[in-house]
Amino acid sequence: MAVLKWPDKLAAYTMFEMQTYLTDVWKLSSTHANGILNIWNGVTMVLPIGFLYLVDTFLGNFLMLLLSSIAYSVGMGFLYMSTPPVLASSMGTCKDYEPNCICGTQKVLFYTALALLAVGIAGHSVSLYPFFVKQRTNFDIDDGNKIYFQILGMVMVTIVPPIIGAIILPRIKPWSIRFGIPAICTAVATLLFLSGSCSYIKPEPQGSPLTNVCRVFVASTFKISQQFPLDDKKLYRKDGPEHQSFSRTRVLRFSLVYFLYIRRI
């Protein structure tokens, strides 16, 4: 499971170099390149909201990690294939790192790769830590082996990605190789994660609290046109022998009704 940190770190190093790639190879202006990366960052920050609902309601942490890891691997592969030399023979283009050597198909692969990387990052940010915490209760090997595996996992997570991303990748000139190495590493990480899938704890989704929040907004929307009751007891449904009553307030009424009330005054 520790190798699932590889895609996150290698994707961070890859995207750190992305502006240089867009300005040097695609010959985009710094403003245009920053615009593409800013949109990508915005999508990456918004996606966890929807993914969190999917995890709590339908998928669970294991399936979300599996899908996001596959998205990482495919996205890195598409990013590698989007570089000019990779598909030059099949597309009939040149192999130079110039804009005229990048065909339309490679541009589609590039933008698809960015979308898949955003899915991978968002999925890992939602499910990676909760999944790790859940697996600790199933880690039943003896203390000696436990320390050994913990040290091995720490080395794999903290040393391997920085060596690849901060030392090896910047010294490699061809962009196809610079993107190809993270693609191979993310694919290996996904396969290693799948190799231990039989021993993982996979609890069923318990439902999302966002569902209740949405129900409140839906209920308040349907009741927006109803008359405000004068009797406090009519504000609540009586489910038991004892009825709980609260003092009325206009502050916590439906916001649109309150707004229209203010406008009317």
Disulfide bonds with the S-S distance in Angstrom:
Cys94-Cys101 1.52
